[in-house]
Structures are given as C-alpha cells and as structure tokens.
Amino acid sequence: MADPSTLTLDADVLVLGGGPAGTWAAIAAAEAGAKVVLADKGYVGTSGATAPSNTGAWYLPPDPGRREAVIAQRWPGTLGLADRGWMERVMELSWRRIDQLADSGYPFPVDETGRPYRANLRGPDYMRFMRQLVGKAGVRILDHAPGLELLLDGDGRVAGAAGAAGRRRNSGEIWRVHSGAVVIATGGCAFLSRALGCNVLTGDGLLMAAEAGADLSGMEFSSVYGLAPLGSAVTKGLPFFWASFTHEDGTPVETQGDRAGTVAGALVQGRPVYAVLDRADEALRGWLRKSQPNCFLPFDRAGIDPFTQRFPVNLRLEGTVRGTGGIRLTGEDCATLVPGLYAAGDAATREDIGGANTGAGGPNASWAIATGALAGQGAAGFARGTAGRDRRRFAAGTAGLRPGGREASGFAPDEVVRATQAEVLPLDRNYYRSGAGLDASLAVLDGLWREVRDRAPRPGGDPIRAREAAAMIATARWMYASARLRTETRGISKRTDRPGTDAALAHRIHSGGLDAVWARPAASWGASA
C-alpha cells in the first residue's frame, strides 16, 4: 500500500519539465489521445530560461528557396556535425506550431505594415500562454514537483521509463506517476551559475536518462558563457552586438574571435573589461529597448545609460543550456536508447541543428518546439503499445538518493555543488581547456562522484539539492571526458594545447556511464552536406 504522504497517479505519458519543449510535448501527446501528466521543478509558465526572456524563432513559411538560404548561411558554422534533414524538419514543425499558437489566440505583435510578426516570442507571455494551452488540452500539471528518478519495468529488461518519482517542493509530498512512456524535457545544465532563468537547470534529466541506460552526444560542446553586466544575471547577448570593449584604462580590448572570446581573453588574464553600446544609432537604441526590455533593467536600476556610459562586464556559464550537448536521440520521434524514453529541447543534444556551435536563440527556440512535439507524439504512440500490460516497477535512481553499500553517512550537497563549480565555472578550466587541465578536473570530479554515489544527504538535508549535486557532477564528467577525446579546437570546444581543427575528427562523440564514464567516437557518422 502506498504511503499516505505519497501522491500516485496513472498516465499514458509523463512529461518531466514545463518549459517550451515540455509544454509542446504535453500538448502533442494529448492531441494523440494520451492521458498526460506534466511535472515541473518550478511553476509551469514562469520557471526556466525562456520564461524571463524574449527569443526569436525560425518562422519560415514553406518556401524551399528561403529555407535553403537559411540553412546555407548556418551550415559552415556547424563545422560538419549538423544534419540537414533535421534542420528542414525543425523549420517545418516550428512554422506549423507557431501558426497553431496564433490560431489559439496568442497575441503576436504586428510589424510596421500591420501584419502579425511571428518570428519573436515574448518569454513571459509565451510561457503563460503555453500553460493555458496545456490546461485546455486536459493535461494534469504538477507544479514545484521535480523528478528525482525514473521507474523501469520490473521484469529485468529495460522497457522504458514507466514513470518517475519525485518530491513536491511546497509540501514535501512524495509523488509517483505510473506511465507507459516518459518525455524528458528538463533543460540543460548551467551549474547554478545564476545566469538568467538557469538556476533550475542542473542536468537532472541527463542523470535520470543515463541511469536508465541512455547515452549522450556532443557533451564537449558545453562551454558557452553568456555576457552580462557585472553582478547581473541577465545574459542576453543581443545588445552586445553593438558594444565596444575597453580595459580599465580605456584602451581597446584585443579582439579574439567572437564577443565572448574577446572578453574571456582579457578576464582570464585578470584584466577587468568594460563595455558601452555606442555602436547603436538612435533608431537602434529605441528598438533594443523595446524588443529586449529585460536587458536594460540592470542599467536603469543603477542609473546608467549603457549607450553612452561604460559599465563592467562578466561572463556566466550557461553550459548545455546554450551549448549543444545532451541526451542522444536515436530516431526522428526523439526516442533514446531506452524503449519508452524520449528527450526534447535542451535536454536532448542539439547537434542536429547546431553542430559544434550553439544554435543561438531562434534555432534553439524552434528546436524546443519541434522536438517537444515529436517527443510527445512518439511517447503517446509507445504508450499505446503498453496498455493493459501488468508492469512491476523499480526505481532506477542511484547517486544522492539513498544510502547503499557500506556507506551509511550522509553528505552535504552544497559543499559538493561548490566543489563541482570550482571545476566548471572558471574560464581557465572550461572556456580554455587543455588535456592536463581536463585530466586534473576529471580526477576531482571522479572523487566527488564516489562521495555521493552511495549516499543520501545528511539528516535534515535537502534531497532535491542532493540530486542536483549528483546530476551536476555527472554532467561535468561527461563534458570533460568528451572534451578529452576531442583533441582539437572545433566550435565551442576550445583546446589551448590543440588550437587547430583536425579534419579527421569531423565526427560526433558519444558518452555515458555512471561509475565508469566513457566517451568514444560515433560508430558511424556522415553529415549530409
């Protein structure tokens, strides 16, 4: 009999994560006739990286020439690791679903000709509207209910994620959902760097998927840092397109690649960097303030005019939230290696559209829409095949959840989090990588993993933070094991000891494992050129 403090629900599809990918997955699964439960770490409609931001999107009507032009423009930046078919698929689905938003009443702004402008989504409005659509679709929403572990079939075979278990933040209530399939849309991992909207994104879904038997891909492409005014969490990069960067004495900062590279090069030498948005003309300044209002809140509060006055800047790690690494997809329905387990959005590898570089705001937003819809449909179809089956279930979770083996003492999650951050946040560890540095960090991270592997938090400790700590360690180990194998510099993955790009390494790298982390070249890989 279930514990009276446990909420147990039955569903066809459980969606973990309530951002754009998760809400689109829930809607698509419900459209396919599935009974759906959606559980989110925060409050659906306000949590995650999209809710506090504005973002562009691929909104391209089915004009082959126009779409091909966009692909041709982006293709060189993928450095041979993207997939043209996925790009076309994401464009098509993004266009259809954005039109669905309009048909449902989402108030898109109008352009100067009076026509709706559908290539931009205002995060707060967008996610509130998505919550309404999810509710209208009949989906049961569990707010403040982070998933802690997946449940698998009890007959000994890996038969997919039959459900998940977690704890509700506001009541402490344990919840459990028995389902025929699960969609992981829990976002990426930004290692609690305090980047805007990212502090709920700690790699939880990646760990749950790996525990169930899934693998990952592109984890070396995870060292994306966002530019922000010093002390601010707002890492939206658009205004910095029109910035000049100077040292403290006013001399220009030497350009090193893109804007983040320029700033990183100075900061890693211990030299503060200042910016001023003086390259924006009057018309552009007005447009920026109107289109990106949240970017200017830190300046307004400090009484600074960023177009005429210098301000200090910093870089905050956004990890796989803006990077490309994540759970490997094995099919166009966003399936994974584990039957019944699907992945979408930032939780899934975005190599298919970004290759070795971040897809940037618009493509990333469209990736979330498209993979969410595909994963929801795929999960609903899989769940139909499990209907009526008597399935014993067992919990697949390991690290940070419960004492095991000879280890009975608990651990302090916040100490583990700080130790992990010390290996991934500094620019000279993660933005600028080397073989020796990666080996040293992996040794530390392996030790941290052994510390939490068979332990729960100390009595009175936060079980959710304990699980986040374990997920961050696991994510960092997959990142660095993959980066160790990529003995070159390609896109986001920069090696100071291997500054060149090696044509022989134009392939993807898969990774996985828990106690013994592994990384290896994809067995077969050939990007469609």
Helices and strands as residue ranges (DSSP letters): E 6-16, H 20-31, E 36-39, E 54-56, H 64-74, G 75-78, H 84-103, E 120-122, H 123-136, E 140-142, E 147-153, E 161-167, E 174-184, H 204-212, E 216-217, E 225-229, G 238-242, E 244-246, H 259-267, E 273-276, H 282-291, G 293-296, H 297-302, E 311-317, H 319-322, E 326-327, E 341-343, G 345-347, H 351-354, H 361-384, E 393-395, H 413-424, H 435-453, H 463-485, G 503-505, E 509-512, E 518-521
